[in-house]
């Protein structure tokens, strides 16, 4: 098994590409070791000292480290944990467990606007963000303000504010005049 790595715009996060499917559908975010209880793969990665976050996409795993450790010191251990997991035959996420991520439900008078927002996020934003090892999901819409949840490499990324304001906000405002602003939320 050959696992490739790619840097992300977030210097604290690396993207690992195991060369096979990680998740069949959706994404899974594990912002802490406690959150990883339903995933044997995330548990193995969190066992590496210095790991502070794990995120799964369709064909990648992003790992976030503490600022006090260097990638040169923990990257081999993370590679080993991923390789060991795939050789074990265990599932990535325990059977019967639901992936926790995806767009939040929205009911109310703004249903049509929210549908347009989600469609633009799915078609234009999420594929580009996945290239960088992260995900952005819809969290809410209230009086022109769109609330988005940033995950994986996007969470805590130095360029995330610029991405939200200059990229996503401009895109949504261009196509949906009711949108006036985009704000991040921490879940």
N, C-alpha and C positions, 0 to 999 in steps of 0.2 A: 504494500500500500504506500502510495506517495501522496503526501499532504502538502499542498502549496500554501504559502502565506502571502498576504497582501497588506500593505499599510492602508490606513484609513485617514481621513482628515483629522481625526482625533488621535493625537500622539499616544494617548493612554490605551488605545484599542487597536488590536490586530485582527485581521480577518483570516480564518483558516478554512481552506477548501479541501475537504477529504476526497473529492473525486467521485462522490456518490450522494444520493439523496439524503438530506438530514431530516427534513420534514416534508411530508407529502403535500400538505396544504397549510397556509398561514405561517405565523411566526410564533416564537415563544421567548419571553423575556424573563430572565432570572436576575433581578437586581441585587440579590444577596444569596448567601449559602442556604439560609433558611427557606427561601423560595424554591430551591432546587430539589426539594424532597421528592417530587414526582418524576424526576429525570435522572436515570443512572448516569447518562453522559455528563450532565451539568454537575452532578455530585463529584464525579471523577476530576473534572476541571477545577472545581472549587477546592479540592484537596491540595492543589498546588498553592503553596504559600505566596501571597501577594495578589491573587486573583480577587477582584471585587465585583465582577459582573460577567454574565454569560448570556448570549443571545443567539437563537437559532433562526435561520432562514431556510429556504428551500434546499439550497446546496452549499450553505456555508454556516460556520460558527464564528461569532465574534466574541473576543475575550477582552475584558477591560482589567487593567492592573492598577494597583496602588502606585502613587507617585514615588514612593520610597524605594521601589524596586525597578531594575532595568530589564528590558525585554531580553537582552543577551543572557540574563541569569535564569529567567523563567520560561522562555520560549521552548527550549528542549523538553522541559517537563510537561508543558501543555501539549506539545506534539505527541509525546509519549502517552499521555492520558487519552487523547483522541484515538490514537492507533490501538491502544489496549482495549478501548471500549468497542471499536468495530470488530476486533478479533474475538471479543467475548460472546458476540451473538445476542447481547441484551438489546432491548428496544431503546431508542433515544428518549422516549417518554413512556412511562408505564401505561399499559393498556387501560382503557376506560377513563384516562385523564383527558380533560378538555384543554386545548390550547387557550391560554388566557388572553391572547391579544386579538385585535381586530377593532373595527369601528364600534363606537358606542351606539346604542339604539337611541333614536330621537323620535318622540311623538309630539304632535302639536301642529300649530298653524304654519310653521316654517318647513313642513315636510318636503315640499318640492325643492326649496333652496338647499336643504340638507342633502337631498338625493344628488343634486348637481355638485355639491361640494365633495361628497364621497366619490362620485364618478371621476371628477378631476384628480382627486388624490390617487385613486386606483390606477388611472390611465397615464397620468403625467408625472406624479411626484414619487409614489412608492417604488416604481421600478428604478428610478435614478438613485434614490436613497439606498435601496438594497445593494446597488453596485458599491456603495461605500460601507456596507456592513451594518446597516441599520434599518429602521422602519419609522414611519410617522403615521399615526392613526387619529381619526376624528374622535374628539372627546365631547364637544358640545358647540352649540350656536346660540348666542343670546344678543339681541339688539345690534346686529351687524358684526359682532365679534366672534371669530371662529377660534375654538380652543383645540389645540392639537397636542398629542402625547408623543414625545420623542423617545425612541428605544434603541438599544444596541449602541453602535458607534456614534449615533446622533445625540444620545443623552450625555450631556457634559462636554460636548465638542466645542472648541473655541469658536468655530465658524457657524454654529447652529443658529445664533441670533441673526446673523447675516443671511443664512439660508431661509429662515422664517420670514424676515422682513423684506428682503430684496427679491427673493425667489418666489416662495409660496404665496405670500401676501399679494404681490403684484400679479401673479397668475390668477389667483382667485378673484381679485378685484376687477381684472380685465374681463373675465368671462361671466362673473356674477356681481352685478352692480350693488346688490344688497349687502355685500361683504365690505366692511370698512377697516377691519383690522384682524390680525392673526396673533394669538398669544399662546405660549407654551404652558402646559400644565404638568405637574408631577403627580403621578397616581400612587 
